[in-house]
Structure formats: structure tokens, C-alpha cells
Amino acid sequence: MSVSKSPPEDPADVSFAEGQEEAERSIKKLCKRLLPGWSDLQEEDMRMSKISGGISNLLVKVEPPAPLQAVAVKVFGEVFGDKTELLIDREAEKHTLLRLNAVGFGAPVVGLFGNGRIEAFLPCKTLTPEEMAHPGFVPHIAARLRAFHDLPGMDSAFPTASTINSTSASASAPTSAAAAGAAAATAGPQPHAPSPQSSQWDAIFGWLDMAEQLSFAHDPAKQAAFDKVDFAAMRAELAQLKELCDRVASPRVFCHNDLLSGNILVIAPSASPAAAAPEPSASDGAATMSGVEDGGDVLGGGRLQFIDFEYSCAGPRGFDLGNHFNEYAGFDCDYTRFPTLEQQAAFFRHYLKPGELQALATAARARRPAELGAAAPQAAAEAAALEALAAEACIYALASHAYWGVWSFIQARYSPIDFDYLDYSALRWAEYHRRKAEFVALVDKNFPA
């Protein structure tokens, strides 16, 4: 299936208001209108199956008769509630994905509609948390992440819902923080103010603004738990953390921001170079791990690819590294799996390009002249350079805990998913405080104030 730079669009929405069957009929009609060669198909010619349903979207596979190729249809928002726009700027996500498609990242978009998109479907599998942390996969992930971070021009501003809406906004709209806060208090949480795609710090503080306006009056137990949150202390903590993060001077790159195992795919070797939606299979993970244990090709001749750029934005490299390492905890949130300094060093050796470690070693000597002066061996300076990268990742791992900890407040209020988001937020903040002293000490050692 060929993918144009500007996929066809249809303004229609897929609605679940009239039930699943009518929604599926709408999806099939959109495929017929948007996809070449599909217009003459009958509804019964198309087979539909659910791939996944997440917090913010529904993903289904639509299979036409051969030789037409299957597609994955992603429907946003309405399936799981109408407040995902508070966390995800779909307009920015669309432009991000189209630009990433042009440089070989992400599932190829072949059609767009009002509240979703259609992507090419190729055979692939998602990694498990255990695979993601395995030494056989780490070199591939590190190299692919470096390629992602090196994408040219991705740190320029994308159109977002907020920038689009601002063109029609009144010139007298509140611009001060106080006025904006007053408006939020009367109107409730405001979407895209700021967009998560602005920066990780903008997202954290923007979501914190929203969270302080939340009420759980409909759920006394949640309200009681929420009342224990000390937002003033949280803001003070985040201000101190940002100063520490700024000290490591992490380079600005385009960050994925959600590189968990489920967003890393292995594309089957027979598939075309583009990425794809994952084929669900309970046995996939076990099959790939057996390849690792046997010492074979962990990718099975396939290629590694990243998907799901809902939270992507330009920002400090350290956030992407620290967030990825936090995801070693897996679905059980076992943060004892956070990689050791030795494991992080192995990752960084595959992330860095030839000659970069030597340059970083020179910088480490300059920061720590007493220990790493001219008489110190090069191996010691390179070890210090790798430790400095770990310090960067670890201090931003704390920022990652804060990011998802604050995110969870919004989810706790609006998500209909049966999950205790307030408890999850507490878990992330508890891990933040458990590792804080250790990670701050690592920054103090490698980046003296």
C-alpha cells in the first residue's frame, strides 16, 4: 500500500452513541471512502477485529479481500470518555506522526477522519518489559532511540489545537497566570493550555494547574484521598527538581516521552520498511525470548520500530532516557528493575556515535579536574563520562515520575477505566522520593554546582 505525504481526509466522526455495530459500520464506510480500491467493497467483504483499547483510543484491524491490504483504524476520545483532550493534543499528534512518517518512524498514515486515523497494518509484535531490558535488545533500542533523537527539524513548532484556536480567540483573553487561573476556576480544566507537545515541563505544570481545580465530590473516597495532596509542596519540589535538571544541560532533542515496551515493535522481515500496528498474540513474547536465550538474532531478521507519539515533543534528552529506564519496571511497577549504572553504561555505549565518548570524557575531565586531570587514564575519564550520562538520565527519571504522577490526577477524575489512578500517582511520587537522594548525589558528583 503506497503512503502519500498528505493522506486523504474525511471530516466524519466515528460515534459509539448508537452502539458498537453502528460504529463498526461507520469505520467500514470511512475505509471505502478514503482507501484506494475499497470503494466497491460491500460491508460483509470487510472483516473487523479489535487490536486494543487503551485509555485514550480504540484500535481495530479491518481486513479486505486480497489483494487489498489490511489497515488499522484508530478512534480517539469518545470511546473512553470525552476528556482526553486535557492530556493529548490530537492536532499536534497528527502533524507529528505525518512528519515522522516522512522519515521512517511510526505507523504509516493512509487516511484521516474527524476523530481518528487509518494506518497501514503490517505483521509485527510488541516487546515485553523483560525483552526491552534484555541485553540482546538493548543495543537495538539504544541505536533506534539515537536515530529518533537525531531527526532534523523535529524541534520546530507543530500546529496544535491551542495555536489553531488562538487565531480566533479574543484579543482580550486573559494572558497573566493569575487571570488564566481565575478563568480555569470558573470554566473547569482547559484543554491544550498548554499543550503537552510544548515541553515536558509545560505539561507537568499545566496539568498541575488543572489538577488543583479538580473536584471529586461525586466520589467521597477519592475526594478524601485527593485532599491529602499538598500542591504547594509539590510545586516547590518541582521547582527544585527543575533547577537540578537544568544543571546537567541535557541537549534538546525530539523526545518520544512514552517509550515503554508496548510502544516498541519488531516488524516482521517480510513487511515493508514502514511501521505497523501490532498483531495481538499471547505467544509472541515467549517466542522472541527463546531466541534471546538461544543466542540467536533477537529481531528474527526483522526491524525495530517505535509507535504512539501522543506525548512526543522537543525537550531535554534526559527525560526520554530517564522515562525509558523507569519503564523497565514493567506493568507490575517493580522499580527495583531500574537499570544499574553498569546497565545504563551498556545502553549509552550503543546510543553514542563513534568519537562521542572521547569528547564526553574530555568534558568530564574539565568538570572534575581534581580526580580526572591529565594524569588520569583515559578509561577513567570515559567511565566518568558514562556516569555523567547516567546522572542526566537519573535526575530526569525523577521528572518522569512527576510527569506521570501529575498526569494521573487528571485521569483519576475523568477516565472511566476501572483503575486507581490516585494510588498510581502516590506510587510514582513514592518512588520519586525513594530515589531522590541517590540521584541528586549522582548529579552533585558529576555536575558540581
QUICOR-V376134 format. One record per run of one state. SS is the DSSP state (2 for helix, 1 for strand, 0 for the rest). FROM is the first residue (numbers start at 0). TO is the last residue. If there is no record, write none. Layout:
<<SS & FROM & TO> <SS & FROM & TO>>
This chain:
<<0 & 0 & 6> <1 & 7 & 9> <0 & 10 & 18> <2 & 19 & 33> <0 & 34 & 41> <2 & 42 & 44> <0 & 45 & 45> <1 & 46 & 52> <0 & 53 & 55> <1 & 56 & 62> <0 & 63 & 69> <1 & 70 & 75> <0 & 76 & 76> <2 & 77 & 79> <0 & 80 & 82> <2 & 83 & 85> <0 & 86 & 88> <2 & 89 & 101> <0 & 102 & 105> <1 & 106 & 106> <0 & 107 & 107> <1 & 108 & 112> <0 & 113 & 114> <1 & 115 & 119> <0 & 120 & 122> <1 & 123 & 125> <0 & 126 & 127> <2 & 128 & 132> <0 & 133 & 133> <2 & 134 & 148> <0 & 149 & 159> <2 & 160 & 165> <0 & 166 & 175> <2 & 176 & 186> <0 & 187 & 198> <2 & 199 & 211> <0 & 212 & 218> <2 & 219 & 225> <0 & 226 & 229> <2 & 230 & 246> <0 & 247 & 250> <1 & 251 & 254> <0 & 255 & 259> <2 & 260 & 262> <1 & 263 & 266> <0 & 267 & 273> <1 & 274 & 274> <0 & 275 & 282> <2 & 283 & 292> <0 & 293 & 301> <1 & 302 & 305> <0 & 306 & 311> <1 & 312 & 315> <2 & 316 & 328> <0 & 329 & 333> <2 & 334 & 336> <0 & 337 & 339> <2 & 340 & 350> <0 & 351 & 354> <2 & 355 & 366> <0 & 367 & 367> <2 & 368 & 371> <0 & 372 & 376> <2 & 377 & 413> <0 & 414 & 419> <2 & 420 & 445> <0 & 446 & 448>>
